[in-house]
Amino acid sequence: MSKNPNGFMSYVRFDDQHENGRLSQLCDRLSGEVRMKTGEEFHIFQGRNDIA
């Protein structure tokens, strides 16, 4: 996977926890869909812990 993200997903961590990880699933699915359409890796940065 590329080290340089193509996108950035910003959200409040509690929102993802409250929605049982659905925001994380959306991020993964979006990345996969773009890859299916383009054939290229599409890394979305998702700060799951802390943004340094």
C-alpha atoms as an extended CHARMM CRD file, in Angstrom:
* protein
*
        52  EXT
         1         1  MET       CA              0.0000000000        0.0000000000        0.0000000000  PROA      1               0.0000000000
         2         2  SER       CA              1.2040000000        3.4890000000       -0.7820000000  PROA      2               0.0000000000
         3         3  LYS       CA              2.7190000000        5.4310000000        2.1000000000  PROA      3               0.0000000000
         4         4  ASN       CA              1.3350000000        8.7110000000        0.7520000000  PROA      4               0.0000000000
         5         5  PRO       CA             -2.4270000000        8.9470000000        1.2140000000  PROA      5               0.0000000000
         6         6  ASN       CA             -4.6820000000        9.9550000000       -1.6500000000  PROA      6               0.0000000000
         7         7  GLY       CA             -7.4230000000       11.0640000000        0.7240000000  PROA      7               0.0000000000
         8         8  PHE       CA             -8.0820000000       12.0000000000        4.3250000000  PROA      8               0.0000000000
         9         9  MET       CA            -11.0610000000       10.9570000000        6.4180000000  PROA      9               0.0000000000
        10        10  SER       CA            -11.8860000000       13.2610000000        9.2980000000  PROA      10              0.0000000000
        11        11  TYR       CA            -14.3720000000       12.2300000000       11.9730000000  PROA      11              0.0000000000
        12        12  VAL       CA            -14.8190000000       12.0410000000       15.7120000000  PROA      12              0.0000000000
        13        13  ARG       CA            -13.6030000000        8.6660000000       16.9920000000  PROA      13              0.0000000000
        14        14  PHE       CA            -16.6660000000        8.2920000000       19.2210000000  PROA      14              0.0000000000
        15        15  ASP       CA            -18.8740000000        8.5090000000       16.1120000000  PROA      15              0.0000000000
        16        16  ASP       CA            -17.1300000000        5.4580000000       14.6360000000  PROA      16              0.0000000000
        17        17  GLN       CA            -17.3680000000        3.5830000000       17.9390000000  PROA      17              0.0000000000
        18        18  HSD       CA            -21.0370000000        4.5070000000       18.3130000000  PROA      18              0.0000000000
        19        19  GLU       CA            -21.7610000000        3.2640000000       14.7940000000  PROA      19              0.0000000000
        20        20  ASN       CA            -19.9630000000       -0.0580000000       15.3940000000  PROA      20              0.0000000000
        21        21  GLY       CA            -17.0810000000        0.8140000000       13.0620000000  PROA      21              0.0000000000
        22        22  ARG       CA            -19.2430000000        1.8030000000       10.0910000000  PROA      22              0.0000000000
        23        23  LEU       CA            -17.1270000000        4.8720000000        9.3100000000  PROA      23              0.0000000000
        24        24  SER       CA            -14.0160000000        2.6750000000        9.1740000000  PROA      24              0.0000000000
        25        25  GLN       CA            -15.8960000000        0.2440000000        6.9310000000  PROA      25              0.0000000000
        26        26  LEU       CA            -16.9030000000        3.1310000000        4.6380000000  PROA      26              0.0000000000
        27        27  CYS       CA            -13.2780000000        4.2150000000        4.3720000000  PROA      27              0.0000000000
        28        28  ASP       CA            -12.1750000000        0.6730000000        3.4640000000  PROA      28              0.0000000000
        29        29  ARG       CA            -14.9690000000        0.2230000000        0.9210000000  PROA      29              0.0000000000
        30        30  LEU       CA            -14.3130000000        3.5740000000       -0.7350000000  PROA      30              0.0000000000
        31        31  SER       CA            -10.6310000000        2.7470000000       -1.0600000000  PROA      31              0.0000000000
        32        32  GLY       CA            -11.4880000000       -0.6450000000       -2.5620000000  PROA      32              0.0000000000
        33        33  GLU       CA            -14.0530000000        0.7670000000       -4.9970000000  PROA      33              0.0000000000
        34        34  VAL       CA            -11.6000000000        3.3440000000       -6.3400000000  PROA      34              0.0000000000
        35        35  ARG       CA             -9.0030000000        0.6050000000       -6.7590000000  PROA      35              0.0000000000
        36        36  MET       CA            -11.5040000000       -1.5960000000       -8.6300000000  PROA      36              0.0000000000
        37        37  LYS       CA            -12.3380000000        1.2630000000      -11.0210000000  PROA      37              0.0000000000
        38        38  THR       CA             -8.7840000000        2.5110000000      -11.6140000000  PROA      38              0.0000000000
        39        39  GLY       CA             -6.5610000000       -0.4760000000      -10.8820000000  PROA      39              0.0000000000
        40        40  GLU       CA             -4.4590000000        1.7750000000       -8.6700000000  PROA      40              0.0000000000
        41        41  GLU       CA             -3.9780000000        1.7710000000       -4.9000000000  PROA      41              0.0000000000
        42        42  PHE       CA             -6.0520000000        4.4840000000       -3.2290000000  PROA      42              0.0000000000
        43        43  HSD       CA             -4.9400000000        4.9530000000        0.3520000000  PROA      43              0.0000000000
        44        44  ILE       CA             -7.1840000000        7.0430000000        2.6000000000  PROA      44              0.0000000000
        45        45  PHE       CA             -5.5290000000        8.3070000000        5.7640000000  PROA      45              0.0000000000
        46        46  GLN       CA             -7.7510000000        7.5660000000        8.7240000000  PROA      46              0.0000000000
        47        47  GLY       CA             -6.4150000000        8.7160000000       12.0760000000  PROA      47              0.0000000000
        48        48  ARG       CA             -7.6950000000        5.8060000000       14.1580000000  PROA      48              0.0000000000
        49        49  ASN       CA             -5.6410000000        6.7190000000       17.2290000000  PROA      49              0.0000000000
        50        50  ASP       CA             -4.2200000000       10.2280000000       17.2130000000  PROA      50              0.0000000000
        51        51  ILE       CA             -3.1140000000       12.6200000000       14.5530000000  PROA      51              0.0000000000
        52        52  ALA       CA              0.4350000000       13.6040000000       15.3980000000  PROA      52              0.0000000000
